[in-house]
Amino acid sequence: MKATTLRTFTTVHTWAGLLAGFALFVAFYAGALTMFHDEIDTWAMPKVEAHRADTMDRAGAMLADIVAKHPAASEQIGVTFPADHPSHEVAAYWMDKDGWKTQTLDEAHPRDSEDHEHGLADFVYELHYDLGIPTAGLYLMGVVSVIYGLALLTGLLIHLPNLVRELFALRPGHNLKRLWQDAHNVIGILSLPFHIIFAITGALLCLTSVALLAFNTLAFDGKLMPAFERMTSAMPTVEAKGGNAAMLSPAQLAQHARRAAIAAGAADFEPDYMRYVHYGQQGAAAEVRGTSGKTLGEYGMVALDATDGRVLKVQVSGARDANHATYSAIFGLHFGSFGSVSLRWLYFLLGLAGAFLFYSGNLLYIESRRKRRQTHQPLKVRAMATATVGVCLGTCFGVSITFLANLLGSYAGYAPTSFVQPVFFIALAMAVIWTVVRRPARAAVDLLFATALLSIAVGVLDMALHGDRLLLTLAEGRYAVIGVDLGAIAMGLGFGWLGLATRQRTHHGDPCSVWFGGKADRGAVKAEQVA
């Protein structure tokens, strides 16, 4: 490769990484935790009782009541299933004249269905796919995924000639930049196949609606959107025939869907959501969605006649067309939901490694542009160091404090859905401000130790406050709660180790660096400014 070409690729790789790096750090760190979404959901709501046997019958009565009070909901209304997790809330969703509405079994009146009205586990999931910013964040992450793919491509081209030689090259020593470069290269090369999957599926998941709108207008004369819905749903085109009809309950339709899925080869099909079309009318239909294990595309669906349970169409593992198989596989590949718990742990580690990849990329930028013989570094170096510590370590700090707030908030009489989002963003803003005031070197140590203490406190306090719940789940052979507690403590110890290493570098590192925070740097800077 010519030197000019290599420099071009390096420049593109650097700026692509910088443009997308902060958003990707948040997405990968939150995405790693999202691999245990259901376990976090169970942990986050210790006072939730196991769902009653008649839950779905009560849900059927709730749907009938909603349609009677809000006739617009009859066109399309859906309801979630509790599945195997007692913390899962059964809720109805429908479109009214002023937007989407939702209502749970414990609520007497509907409310607006907003993205931020979620508990802890769902908020962490939102951080992964839209940075906690409703609507706009989703499209932003789509653009970030495209830039991410460009960074991967250029990085591969840069290192391809020396791929084998650099694969396991990790040279610790006094040359800090070389160590960061080696670690960045090794992690990037070893996890490259997974990063390619994440980049492609992330762009598809976030930008599908944008691409559909564009092609629908420019190439398909307005006919693409209905066709796309048919290709990604099992629901055939149904027309209301007029007149009233009794609807089968969600529990009854779920049983019909299970039998249809078993007959099609998906023996362990488990419903998690269903929707009615033309509820209460002749010709009404229902689509039951659910998951099947031991398959790449775990999501499937069964369409039924809502009045008698007659099967209209089946799209489950082993009995679906290429469109549905592809669409389902995109979700499976991105979220690692197609394997056992060992695959989820692999995706968890890949998520943390990905977060480190983008963090180390910023450090390499800083090391490459700092002045080697002066203590006062250029503005761009100081600004990047401040942003890297404030946003990246601030995200870790914010997530940990949000877990702790969820644990303690219920004792103050607050529902987690009302405060998990503001707590995180307030904590993140405080971390950024602290980094500006304290400077990156000292702020990094402070934030790492604070995150370590918060994370350990999450596990220890939960064991102390909800010990009875912990013992009950262990006696029943359920390990979600103890897993989250021990995971929080382990991550706290990891942050503590990073804090000790960072403090060592701060006091004994190179004085000509933004990462030096010892007493000597103040005098040196003053002397340099006087000179």
Secondary structure, DSSP 8 states (H G I E B T S, - for coil): --HHHHHHHHHHHHHHHHHHHHHHHHHHHHHHHHTTHHHHHHHH-TT-----TTHHHHHHHHHHHHHHH-GGGGSEEEEE--TT-TT---EEEEEETTEEEEEETT-SS-EE--TT---HHHHHHHHHHHTT-TTHHHHHHHHHHHHHHHHHHHHHHHHGGGHHHHTT----SS-HHHHHHHHHHHHHHHTHHHHHHHHHHHHHHHHHHHHHHHHHHHTSTT-HHHHHHHHT-S-------SSB-----HHHHHHHHHHHHHHHT-TT-EEEEEEEESTTBTT-EEEEEEE-SSSSS-EEEEEEETTT--EEEEEBTTB--HHHHHHHHHHHHHHTTTS-HHHHHHHHHHHHHHHHHHHHHHHHHHHHHS-TT-SS--HHHHHHHHHIIIIIIHHHHHHHHHHHHHHHHGGGT--GGGTHHHHHHHHHHHHHHHHHHH-HHHHHHHHHHHHHHHHHHHHHHHHHHTHHHHHHHHHTT--HHHHHHHHHHHHHHHHHHHHHHHHHHHHHS-SSSTT--STHHHHHHHHHHH-
